[in-house]
């Protein structure tokens, strides 16, 4: 499996942290935040955040970074790990 990462430190094409967790703070296009398991409207077709580096990006999103323990070896593992954390909190 490829472990290459994008300049932001994330696995290209993953987007798990923009889908699995809930976001309670407002973000552009989703003024009420987003529920867990719902794709963020700021996630583009390549599963990259359109708000990366933008001051409008929610603080919770800024805290997500590629962490091998959280992200696992592939997108499916990342989704499963983040979903488990979401359920536990």
N, C-alpha and C positions, 0 to 999 in steps of 0.2 A: 504494500500500500504506500502511496505517496505521502510524504510528510512535509512537502514544500508548503511555504506559507506566503501570503501576500505581504506587501509592505506594511500593512496594519497588523501583521502578526497572525492573521487568521488563515485557515485552510480555504483556498479558493473554491468557490461554489458550495460552501457549506450552509451558512445562514441559520444554523440551528439556534443560535442565541437571539435571532430575530423572529423565531417562530415559537419555540417551546415555552419561554417564560412569560408571565404576565407583566405588563408595564402599567403601573398605576398613574404615572405622571403623563400629562398631555404631550403629544408630539405632533409635528405638522402632518395633517391629513387624518389624525386620530386624536381629536381633542379630549376624548374620554379615556385615553390610554388604550391598551389592547389586552384582551384575555389570553390566557395560556393556550397554546396550540393554534393560535391564529397568526397567519403570516402578516408581518408589519407592512404597511403600505409603502414604507421607505426602502424595502428590500427589492432590488431590481431583478431583472430576468436572469442575471448571472449570480444571484444570491449575494450581492454586495450591497452594503448600506449606502444609500444616497446621502445620508447625513454624516458620514464619517468625516471628522475634522470640522464639522459645522457646529457653531455654538448652540444651535437649537436642538442638538442631539441630547436626549435625556441622560442624566447623570448615571442612572443604572446601566445604560448601554456603554458608557465610557468605562465602567468597571469590568466589562467582559473583555477578555483578551485570550488569545490562544494559550490554553493550559493543557498539556498532554493528559493530565489526570482527569480533567473535566471533559475534554474534547475526544478522548479516546483515539482510535486508529482511523475512524472514518465518520462521515456525517450521521449515519444511523446510531453509532455509539454516542455521539455528541447529543443528539436528540433524546436518547434514552436517559443519559446522565442528567441533562438539564430538566427533563420532565420529572425525574425522580426527586430532584432538589425542589422543584416547584410544588410537588405533592407534599413534601416533608415540611414546607414552610407555610 
